């Protein structure tokens, strides 16, 4: 059987890094890890091809080759997924779909023949068993949480790694916290499940053998959700990195309690982690309590961010406005908060009610839901009636973004970050890095309105903290991307 796996296109979003990718001649930020893993679960004798629409268009010849199409998508890819389904139906191809958007909204995809929902380790074998006797059902779902120590290594041979800025690996699923707006526990539960150290070394080795030598995103909901297991994983991972001369720089998602654990921070630093994303959300304590993010109320975010920066890991932060308890001046408070803590990559969004979350159910019960979530963190779209006047919230949000990403505020945050940042990650300067520096020198150092700030940053970093120079160039490039995304958001 010929199986065509299709990954829909992302719109131009905060995390797409579409405008940054041009500086390093890459086509997409990350590969379709879910589909690559599903491909490894399919029978070995099946022929498989993968089309990532973020890298290449889907051709009629590819569709003609396929006996069946497998499709996976997140909410933000919904429109592209619908277009793919329509093309498949026009070519009379059976469509099998799974992933976050289908798990929570499968009723909205009339053209799909078979839904493989929830976690594929449970539901995909049920489908394959029925397919073998020519009796596949329209829907497969399960509340069971699989043992992910049995999850296979992704089938990296299906993609050209050179098209991507970073690779991706999963270590765990689930998060012990229960934030009201988050859909992680719906997808993966509250009890973190982890892969074994041996299994993770196999996955790292597979990427290494495929020729990869740069950053790897560990895509976990919360990498430190089970700190005991993580501390057992990291020492052999450090040894693997050392034995292979540290081929990978690592980034992941964590919670703020990382800053409480000195041993864990040192282990992550030694393993070559150089970036962590965490949900900082808001400086307003009442809003943190409202959304169930009580773990953030017991910490000084200034201390949290400074501590992690001193351990060689750049903090990327998520921030939200639109909580019921937000005061009228929340936008000014957020600007001061973000500038003070020096989080350069600050993803700020309006609160969104994602399907089936506690927030979604509460707002539905209150009659405040308006429409479906777009899944895009920073598009400024409201899908519920806020307590604050809608126009005031949207205008305040746009002004907040505009302020944060002016060259003055953005470069100020880079300097605040670099002041406290102690580079520890081992990385190689590659041809891509040199290409990025040359292109940045032209686009940011000559053409840009921020050219004086750019060169001041580069010169200062070169003389004061030279090892941080690649990070400084990267952040300046990302600032260019964020400006472009901001222009689109503020036009709406």
ZATORRO-92502 format. One record per residue (C-alpha): residue number from 1; residue in one letter; x, y, z. Coordinates in steps of 0.25 Angstrom, whole numbers. Layout:
// residues N
+-----+----+-------+-------+-------+
!   i ! aa !    c1 !    c2 !    c3 !
+-----+----+-------+-------+-------+
! NUM !  a !     X !     Y !     Z !
...
+-----+----+-------+-------+-------+
END
This chain:
// residues 492
+-----+----+-------+-------+-------+
!   i ! aa !    c1 !    c2 !    c3 !
+-----+----+-------+-------+-------+
!   1 !  x !     0 !     0 !     0 !
!   2 !  x !     5 !    14 !    -3 !
!   3 !  x !     3 !    24 !     8 !
!   4 !  x !     4 !    39 !     6 !
!   5 !  x !     6 !    47 !    19 !
!   6 !  x !     3 !    61 !    18 !
!   7 !  x !     6 !    72 !    28 !
!   8 !  x !    -2 !    85 !    25 !
!   9 !  x !     3 !    99 !    24 !
!  10 !  x !     5 !   109 !    36 !
!  11 !  x !     1 !   123 !    34 !
!  12 !  x !    11 !   134 !    37 !
!  13 !  x !    11 !   133 !    52 !
!  14 !  x !    20 !   137 !    64 !
!  15 !  x !    26 !   123 !    64 !
!  16 !  x !    27 !   121 !    49 !
!  17 !  x !    39 !   129 !    48 !
!  18 !  x !    36 !   131 !    34 !
!  19 !  x !    44 !   144 !    32 !
!  20 !  x !    56 !   139 !    41 !
!  21 !  x !    57 !   126 !    32 !
!  22 !  x !    61 !   135 !    20 !
!  23 !  x !    74 !   139 !    27 !
!  24 !  x !    79 !   124 !    28 !
!  25 !  x !    72 !   119 !    15 !
!  26 !  x !    63 !   109 !    22 !
!  27 !  x !    49 !   106 !    18 !
!  28 !  x !    42 !   103 !    32 !
!  29 !  x !    46 !   104 !    46 !
!  30 !  x !    42 !    90 !    51 !
!  31 !  x !    39 !    76 !    44 !
!  32 !  x !    25 !    69 !    46 !
!  33 !  x !    30 !    60 !    57 !
!  34 !  x !    16 !    54 !    59 !
!  35 !  x !    15 !    49 !    45 !
!  36 !  x !    29 !    44 !    45 !
!  37 !  x !    26 !    36 !    57 !
!  38 !  x !    13 !    31 !    52 !
!  39 !  x !    20 !    27 !    39 !
!  40 !  x !    29 !    18 !    48 !
!  41 !  x !    17 !    11 !    54 !
!  42 !  x !    11 !     7 !    40 !
!  43 !  x !    15 !    -7 !    34 !
!  44 !  x !    29 !    -7 !    29 !
!  45 !  x !    25 !   -13 !    15 !
!  46 !  x !    16 !    -1 !    12 !
!  47 !  x !    22 !    10 !     3 !
!  48 !  x !    22 !    24 !    10 !
!  49 !  x !    25 !    38 !     5 !
!  50 !  x !    23 !    51 !    13 !
!  51 !  x !    19 !    64 !     8 !
!  52 !  x !    21 !    76 !    17 !
!  53 !  x !    14 !    88 !    11 !
!  54 !  x !    23 !    97 !    19 !
!  55 !  x !    34 !    92 !    10 !
!  56 !  x !    28 !    88 !    -3 !
!  57 !  x !    14 !    89 !   -10 !
!  58 !  x !     6 !    76 !   -12 !
!  59 !  x !     6 !    71 !   -26 !
!  60 !  x !    -5 !    64 !   -34 !
!  61 !  x !     6 !    53 !   -37 !
!  62 !  x !     8 !    51 !   -22 !
!  63 !  x !    -7 !    49 !   -19 !
!  64 !  x !    -8 !    40 !   -31 !
!  65 !  x !     2 !    31 !   -25 !
!  66 !  x !    -5 !    30 !   -12 !
!  67 !  x !   -14 !    19 !    -8 !
!  68 !  x !   -18 !    26 !     5 !
!  69 !  x !   -14 !    40 !    11 !
!  70 !  x !   -11 !    42 !    25 !
!  71 !  x !   -13 !    56 !    31 !
!  72 !  x !    -9 !    62 !    44 !
!  73 !  x !   -10 !    77 !    48 !
!  74 !  x !   -11 !    86 !    60 !
!  75 !  x !   -23 !    96 !    61 !
!  76 !  x !   -14 !   107 !    55 !
!  77 !  x !   -13 !    99 !    42 !
!  78 !  x !   -28 !    96 !    41 !
!  79 !  x !   -31 !   104 !    28 !
!  80 !  x !   -19 !    98 !    21 !
!  81 !  x !   -24 !    84 !    26 !
!  82 !  x !   -38 !    87 !    20 !
!  83 !  x !   -32 !    90 !     7 !
!  84 !  x !   -23 !    77 !     7 !
!  85 !  x !   -36 !    69 !    10 !
!  86 !  x !   -43 !    76 !    -2 !
!  87 !  x !   -32 !    72 !   -11 !
!  88 !  x !   -32 !    58 !    -7 !
!  89 !  x !   -47 !    57 !    -9 !
!  90 !  x !   -45 !    62 !   -23 !
!  91 !  x !   -35 !    51 !   -26 !
!  92 !  x !   -44 !    41 !   -19 !
!  93 !  x !   -34 !    38 !    -8 !
!  94 !  x !   -37 !    32 !     6 !
!  95 !  x !   -33 !    42 !    17 !
!  96 !  x !   -28 !    37 !    30 !
!  97 !  x !   -27 !    49 !    40 !
!  98 !  x !   -22 !    50 !    54 !
!  99 !  x !   -15 !    61 !    63 !
! 100 !  x !   -19 !    72 !    72 !
! 101 !  x !   -29 !    79 !    63 !
! 102 !  x !   -36 !    66 !    59 !
! 103 !  x !   -36 !    61 !    74 !
! 104 !  x !   -44 !    73 !    79 !
! 105 !  x !   -52 !    77 !    66 !
! 106 !  x !   -54 !    65 !    57 !
! 107 !  x !   -68 !    68 !    55 !
! 108 !  x !   -64 !    80 !    46 !
! 109 !  x !   -57 !    71 !    36 !
! 110 !  x !   -67 !    65 !    27 !
! 111 !  x !   -57 !    60 !    17 !
! 112 !  x !   -49 !    51 !    26 !
! 113 !  x !   -52 !    36 !    24 !
! 114 !  x !   -45 !    31 !    37 !
! 115 !  x !   -42 !    39 !    50 !
! 116 !  x !   -30 !    33 !    58 !
! 117 !  x !   -32 !    42 !    70 !
! 118 !  x !   -24 !    43 !    84 !
! 119 !  x !   -11 !    36 !    85 !
! 120 !  x !    -7 !    28 !    72 !
! 121 !  x !     0 !    17 !    80 !
! 122 !  x !   -14 !    13 !    85 !
! 123 !  x !   -23 !    16 !    74 !
! 124 !  x !   -15 !    14 !    61 !
! 125 !  x !   -13 !    -1 !    64 !
! 126 !  x !   -28 !    -2 !    65 !
! 127 !  x !   -30 !     4 !    51 !
! 128 !  x !   -19 !    -4 !    45 !
! 129 !  x !   -25 !   -17 !    50 !
! 130 !  x !   -39 !   -14 !    45 !
! 131 !  x !   -33 !    -9 !    31 !
! 132 !  x !   -26 !   -22 !    30 !
! 133 !  x !   -39 !   -29 !    29 !
! 134 !  x !   -45 !   -18 !    21 !
! 135 !  x !   -55 !   -13 !    32 !
! 136 !  x !   -49 !     0 !    37 !
! 137 !  x !   -58 !     9 !    45 !
! 138 !  x !   -60 !    24 !    43 !
! 139 !  x !   -55 !    28 !    57 !
! 140 !  x !   -45 !    22 !    67 !
! 141 !  x !   -43 !    29 !    81 !
! 142 !  x !   -38 !    25 !    94 !
! 143 !  x !   -36 !    31 !   108 !
! 144 !  x !   -25 !    21 !   111 !
! 145 !  x !   -11 !    27 !   112 !
! 146 !  x !     0 !    19 !   105 !
! 147 !  x !    13 !    15 !   111 !
! 148 !  x !    22 !    23 !   102 !
! 149 !  x !    35 !    15 !   104 !
! 150 !  x !    29 !     7 !    93 !
! 151 !  x !    28 !    18 !    83 !
! 152 !  x !    37 !    16 !    71 !
! 153 !  x !    48 !    26 !    66 !
! 154 !  x !    43 !    35 !    56 !
! 155 !  x !    45 !    32 !    41 !
! 156 !  x !    55 !    43 !    38 !
! 157 !  x !    58 !    37 !    24 !
! 158 !  x !    44 !    43 !    19 !
! 159 !  x !    49 !    57 !    20 !
! 160 !  x !    61 !    65 !    15 !
! 161 !  x !    67 !    71 !    29 !
! 162 !  x !    74 !    82 !    21 !
! 163 !  x !    60 !    89 !    20 !
! 164 !  x !    59 !    91 !    35 !
! 165 !  x !    65 !   101 !    45 !
! 166 !  x !    63 !    91 !    56 !
! 167 !  x !    60 !    77 !    58 !
! 168 !  x !    50 !    71 !    69 !
! 169 !  x !    49 !    60 !    79 !
! 170 !  x !    39 !    57 !    89 !
! 171 !  x !    43 !    52 !   103 !
! 172 !  x !    30 !    52 !   111 !
! 173 !  x !    16 !    55 !   110 !
! 174 !  x !     7 !    62 !   121 !
! 175 !  x !     8 !    73 !   131 !
! 176 !  x !     5 !    72 !   146 !
! 177 !  x !    -1 !    86 !   146 !
! 178 !  x !   -15 !    90 !   142 !
! 179 !  x !   -16 !   104 !   136 !
! 180 !  x !   -30 !   107 !   132 !
! 181 !  x !   -27 !   112 !   118 !
! 182 !  x !   -17 !   100 !   114 !
! 183 !  x !   -21 !    88 !   106 !
! 184 !  x !    -9 !    80 !   110 !
! 185 !  x !   -16 !    71 !   120 !
! 186 !  x !   -27 !    69 !   110 !
! 187 !  x !   -17 !    63 !   100 !
! 188 !  x !    -7 !    57 !   109 !
! 189 !  x !   -12 !    56 !   123 !
! 190 !  x !    -7 !    62 !   137 !
! 191 !  x !     3 !    50 !   140 !
! 192 !  x !    16 !    52 !   132 !
! 193 !  x !    20 !    39 !   124 !
! 194 !  x !    34 !    38 !   120 !
! 195 !  x !    43 !    31 !   110 !
! 196 !  x !    55 !    23 !   116 !
! 197 !  x !    69 !    28 !   116 !
! 198 !  x !    73 !    17 !   106 !
! 199 !  x !    62 !    21 !    97 !
! 200 !  x !    65 !    35 !    97 !
! 201 !  x !    80 !    32 !    93 !
! 202 !  x !    75 !    24 !    81 !
! 203 !  x !    66 !    36 !    77 !
! 204 !  x !    78 !    45 !    78 !
! 205 !  x !    87 !    35 !    71 !
! 206 !  x !    77 !    34 !    60 !
! 207 !  x !    78 !    49 !    57 !
! 208 !  x !    93 !    49 !    58 !
! 209 !  x !    94 !    37 !    48 !
! 210 !  x !    84 !    45 !    39 !
! 211 !  x !    95 !    56 !    39 !
! 212 !  x !    88 !    66 !    48 !
! 213 !  x !    98 !    75 !    56 !
! 214 !  x !    90 !    87 !    61 !
! 215 !  x !    78 !    91 !    70 !
! 216 !  x !    68 !    80 !    75 !
! 217 !  x !    55 !    84 !    81 !
! 218 !  x !    50 !    75 !    92 !
! 219 !  x !    35 !    77 !    89 !
! 220 !  x !    30 !    73 !   103 !
! 221 !  x !    18 !    80 !   109 !
! 222 !  x !    27 !    82 !   122 !
! 223 !  x !    41 !    75 !   121 !
! 224 !  x !    42 !    76 !   136 !
! 225 !  x !    28 !    71 !   139 !
! 226 !  x !    35 !    59 !   146 !
! 227 !  x !    48 !    64 !   152 !
! 228 !  x !    52 !    51 !   157 !
! 229 !  x !    52 !    44 !   144 !
! 230 !  x !    58 !    56 !   137 !
! 231 !  x !    70 !    56 !   147 !
! 232 !  x !    72 !    41 !   143 !
! 233 !  x !    71 !    44 !   128 !
! 234 !  x !    81 !    56 !   128 !
! 235 !  x !    94 !    49 !   132 !
! 236 !  x !    95 !    39 !   121 !
! 237 !  x !    90 !    50 !   111 !
! 238 !  x !   102 !    58 !   116 !
! 239 !  x !   111 !    47 !   114 !
! 240 !  x !   105 !    44 !   100 !
! 241 !  x !   107 !    59 !    96 !
! 242 !  x !   121 !    59 !   101 !
! 243 !  x !   125 !    46 !    94 !
! 244 !  x !   119 !    52 !    81 !
! 245 !  x !   126 !    66 !    83 !
! 246 !  x !   113 !    73 !    87 !
! 247 !  x !   106 !    72 !    73 !
! 248 !  x !    93 !    78 !    78 !
! 249 !  x !    88 !    90 !    85 !
! 250 !  x !    75 !    88 !    92 !
! 251 !  x !    63 !    96 !    95 !
! 252 !  x !    50 !    92 !   102 !
! 253 !  x !    38 !    96 !   110 !
! 254 !  x !    38 !    97 !   125 !
! 255 !  x !    31 !   102 !   137 !
! 256 !  x !    36 !   113 !   146 !
! 257 !  x !    40 !   104 !   157 !
! 258 !  x !    52 !   100 !   149 !
! 259 !  x !    59 !   113 !   156 !
! 260 !  x !    57 !   106 !   170 !
! 261 !  x !    65 !    94 !   166 !
! 262 !  x !    80 !    97 !   165 !
! 263 !  x !    84 !    83 !   162 !
! 264 !  x !    74 !    82 !   150 !
! 265 !  x !    79 !    95 !   144 !
! 266 !  x !    93 !    91 !   145 !
! 267 !  x !    90 !    77 !   138 !
! 268 !  x !    82 !    84 !   127 !
! 269 !  x !    93 !    94 !   125 !
! 270 !  x !   103 !    82 !   124 !
! 271 !  x !    94 !    75 !   114 !
! 272 !  x !    95 !    87 !   105 !
! 273 !  x !    81 !    93 !   107 !
! 274 !  x !    82 !   108 !   103 !
! 275 !  x !    67 !   112 !   102 !
! 276 !  x !    55 !   109 !   110 !
! 277 !  x !    41 !   114 !   108 !
! 278 !  x !    32 !   117 !   120 !
! 279 !  x !    18 !   122 !   122 !
! 280 !  x !    20 !   135 !   131 !
! 281 !  x !     6 !   140 !   127 !
! 282 !  x !     4 !   153 !   135 !
! 283 !  x !     9 !   161 !   146 !
! 284 !  x !    -5 !   162 !   152 !
! 285 !  x !    -6 !   152 !   163 !
! 286 !  x !   -21 !   152 !   163 !
! 287 !  x !   -21 !   147 !   149 !
! 288 !  x !   -11 !   137 !   152 !
! 289 !  x !   -20 !   131 !   162 !
! 290 !  x !   -32 !   132 !   153 !
! 291 !  x !   -25 !   123 !   143 !
! 292 !  x !   -20 !   113 !   153 !
! 293 !  x !    -5 !   117 !   150 !
! 294 !  x !    -3 !   117 !   165 !
! 295 !  x !    12 !   112 !   163 !
! 296 !  x !    15 !   126 !   158 !
! 297 !  x !    10 !   133 !   170 !
! 298 !  x !    20 !   128 !   179 !
! 299 !  x !    32 !   133 !   171 !
! 300 !  x !    38 !   146 !   167 !
! 301 !  x !    39 !   146 !   152 !
! 302 !  x !    51 !   155 !   152 !
! 303 !  x !    58 !   145 !   161 !
! 304 !  x !    53 !   133 !   152 !
! 305 !  x !    58 !   139 !   139 !
! 306 !  x !    71 !   144 !   144 !
! 307 !  x !    74 !   131 !   151 !
! 308 !  x !    72 !   123 !   138 !
! 309 !  x !    79 !   133 !   130 !
! 310 !  x !    91 !   132 !   139 !
! 311 !  x !    91 !   117 !   136 !
! 312 !  x !    93 !   119 !   121 !
! 313 !  x !    78 !   117 !   117 !
! 314 !  x !    71 !   128 !   110 !
! 315 !  x !    56 !   129 !   115 !
! 316 !  x !    46 !   131 !   104 !
! 317 !  x !    33 !   135 !   110 !
! 318 !  x !    18 !   134 !   108 !
! 319 !  x !     9 !   145 !   113 !
! 320 !  x !    -6 !   147 !   113 !
! 321 !  x !   -16 !   159 !   114 !
! 322 !  x !   -31 !   158 !   115 !
! 323 !  x !   -33 !   151 !   128 !
! 324 !  x !   -46 !   154 !   136 !
! 325 !  x !   -37 !   160 !   147 !
! 326 !  x !   -28 !   169 !   138 !
! 327 !  x !   -28 !   183 !   142 !
! 328 !  x !   -30 !   195 !   132 !
! 329 !  x !   -15 !   198 !   132 !
! 330 !  x !   -11 !   183 !   130 !
! 331 !  x !    -4 !   187 !   116 !
! 332 !  x !     5 !   197 !   123 !
! 333 !  x !     8 !   187 !   134 !
! 334 !  x !    11 !   176 !   124 !
! 335 !  x !    21 !   185 !   117 !
! 336 !  x !    28 !   189 !   130 !
! 337 !  x !    28 !   174 !   134 !
! 338 !  x !    34 !   169 !   121 !
! 339 !  x !    44 !   180 !   120 !
! 340 !  x !    49 !   178 !   134 !
! 341 !  x !    51 !   163 !   133 !
! 342 !  x !    58 !   164 !   120 !
! 343 !  x !    50 !   153 !   113 !
! 344 !  x !    54 !   157 !    98 !
! 345 !  x !    45 !   146 !    91 !
! 346 !  x !    32 !   151 !    98 !
! 347 !  x !    20 !   144 !    92 !
! 348 !  x !     8 !   152 !    96 !
! 349 !  x !    -6 !   148 !    93 !
! 350 !  x !   -21 !   151 !    96 !
! 351 !  x !   -27 !   140 !   105 !
! 352 !  x !   -33 !   129 !    96 !
! 353 !  x !   -43 !   118 !   100 !
! 354 !  x !   -37 !   106 !    94 !
! 355 !  x !   -47 !    94 !    91 !
! 356 !  x !   -51 !    86 !   103 !
! 357 !  x !   -41 !    93 !   113 !
! 358 !  x !   -46 !    97 !   127 !
! 359 !  x !   -47 !   111 !   122 !
! 360 !  x !   -55 !   107 !   110 !
! 361 !  x !   -65 !   100 !   119 !
! 362 !  x !   -66 !   111 !   128 !
! 363 !  x !   -69 !   122 !   118 !
! 364 !  x !   -79 !   113 !   111 !
! 365 !  x !   -86 !   111 !   124 !
! 366 !  x !   -86 !   126 !   125 !
! 367 !  x !   -91 !   128 !   111 !
! 368 !  x !   -79 !   136 !   107 !
! 369 !  x !   -73 !   127 !    96 !
! 370 !  x !   -74 !   134 !    82 !
! 371 !  x !   -67 !   125 !    72 !
! 372 !  x !   -55 !   115 !    70 !
! 373 !  x !   -41 !   118 !    74 !
! 374 !  x !   -32 !   121 !    63 !
! 375 !  x !   -20 !   114 !    70 !
! 376 !  x !   -11 !   125 !    66 !
! 377 !  x !    -5 !   131 !    79 !
! 378 !  x !    -3 !   146 !    74 !
! 379 !  x !   -14 !   149 !    64 !
! 380 !  x !   -22 !   157 !    74 !
! 381 !  x !   -35 !   150 !    71 !
! 382 !  x !   -45 !   148 !    82 !
! 383 !  x !   -54 !   136 !    83 !
! 384 !  x !   -61 !   140 !    96 !
! 385 !  x !   -67 !   152 !   102 !
! 386 !  x !   -57 !   158 !   112 !
! 387 !  x !   -60 !   166 !   124 !
! 388 !  x !   -52 !   178 !   119 !
! 389 !  x !   -59 !   185 !   108 !
! 390 !  x !   -55 !   178 !    95 !
! 391 !  x !   -50 !   190 !    87 !
! 392 !  x !   -42 !   194 !    99 !
! 393 !  x !   -36 !   180 !   100 !
! 394 !  x !   -32 !   179 !    86 !
! 395 !  x !   -27 !   193 !    84 !
! 396 !  x !   -19 !   192 !    97 !
! 397 !  x !   -13 !   179 !    92 !
! 398 !  x !    -9 !   184 !    79 !
! 399 !  x !    -2 !   196 !    86 !
! 400 !  x !     5 !   186 !    95 !
! 401 !  x !    11 !   179 !    84 !
! 402 !  x !    14 !   191 !    76 !
! 403 !  x !    22 !   197 !    89 !
! 404 !  x !    29 !   184 !    92 !
! 405 !  x !    34 !   182 !    78 !
! 406 !  x !    39 !   196 !    75 !
! 407 !  x !    54 !   196 !    72 !
! 408 !  x !    56 !   204 !    85 !
! 409 !  x !    49 !   194 !    94 !
! 410 !  x !    53 !   181 !    87 !
! 411 !  x !    68 !   185 !    87 !
! 412 !  x !    67 !   189 !   102 !
! 413 !  x !    62 !   175 !   105 !
! 414 !  x !    73 !   169 !    98 !
! 415 !  x !    83 !   177 !   106 !
! 416 !  x !    76 !   174 !   119 !
! 417 !  x !    77 !   159 !   115 !
! 418 !  x !    91 !   159 !   111 !
! 419 !  x !    95 !   167 !   124 !
! 420 !  x !    91 !   155 !   132 !
! 421 !  x !    93 !   144 !   122 !
! 422 !  x !   105 !   134 !   124 !
! 423 !  x !   107 !   126 !   111 !
! 424 !  x !   110 !   112 !   114 !
! 425 !  x !   105 !   104 !   102 !
! 426 !  x !   115 !    98 !    93 !
! 427 !  x !   112 !   100 !    78 !
! 428 !  x !   119 !   101 !    65 !
! 429 !  x !   120 !   113 !    56 !
! 430 !  x !   114 !   108 !    43 !
! 431 !  x !   113 !   113 !    29 !
! 432 !  x !    98 !   116 !    32 !
! 433 !  x !   103 !   125 !    44 !
! 434 !  x !   112 !   133 !    35 !
! 435 !  x !   101 !   134 !    24 !
! 436 !  x !    92 !   139 !    35 !
! 437 !  x !   102 !   149 !    40 !
! 438 !  x !   105 !   154 !    26 !
! 439 !  x !    90 !   156 !    22 !
! 440 !  x !    87 !   162 !    36 !
! 441 !  x !    98 !   172 !    33 !
! 442 !  x !    91 !   177 !    21 !
! 443 !  x !    77 !   176 !    24 !
! 444 !  x !    78 !   180 !    39 !
! 445 !  x !    91 !   188 !    39 !
! 446 !  x !    89 !   196 !    26 !
! 447 !  x !    74 !   196 !    22 !
! 448 !  x !    67 !   195 !    35 !
! 449 !  x !    62 !   207 !    43 !
! 450 !  x !    69 !   200 !    55 !
! 451 !  x !    83 !   200 !    48 !
! 452 !  x !    90 !   208 !    59 !
! 453 !  x !    84 !   200 !    70 !
! 454 !  x !    88 !   187 !    63 !
! 455 !  x !   102 !   191 !    61 !
! 456 !  x !   103 !   196 !    75 !
! 457 !  x !    98 !   183 !    80 !
! 458 !  x !   108 !   175 !    71 !
! 459 !  x !   120 !   183 !    75 !
! 460 !  x !   117 !   184 !    90 !
! 461 !  x !   115 !   169 !    90 !
! 462 !  x !   127 !   166 !    82 !
! 463 !  x !   136 !   173 !    93 !
! 464 !  x !   128 !   170 !   106 !
! 465 !  x !   122 !   156 !   104 !
! 466 !  x !   128 !   150 !    91 !
! 467 !  x !   122 !   136 !    93 !
! 468 !  x !   108 !   142 !    93 !
! 469 !  x !   110 !   149 !    79 !
! 470 !  x !   103 !   138 !    71 !
! 471 !  x !    91 !   139 !    81 !
! 472 !  x !    91 !   154 !    79 !
! 473 !  x !    91 !   153 !    64 !
! 474 !  x !    80 !   142 !    65 !
! 475 !  x !    71 !   151 !    74 !
! 476 !  x !    73 !   163 !    65 !
! 477 !  x !    68 !   155 !    53 !
! 478 !  x !    56 !   149 !    61 !
! 479 !  x !    53 !   164 !    64 !
! 480 !  x !    51 !   166 !    49 !
! 481 !  x !    42 !   154 !    48 !
! 482 !  x !    33 !   159 !    60 !
! 483 !  x !    32 !   173 !    53 !
! 484 !  x !    26 !   167 !    41 !
! 485 !  x !    16 !   158 !    49 !
! 486 !  x !    13 !   171 !    57 !
! 487 !  x !    10 !   179 !    44 !
! 488 !  x !    -1 !   168 !    40 !
! 489 !  x !    -7 !   167 !    54 !
! 490 !  x !    -9 !   182 !    55 !
! 491 !  x !   -15 !   183 !    41 !
! 492 !  x !   -27 !   174 !    45 !
+-----+----+-------+-------+-------+
END
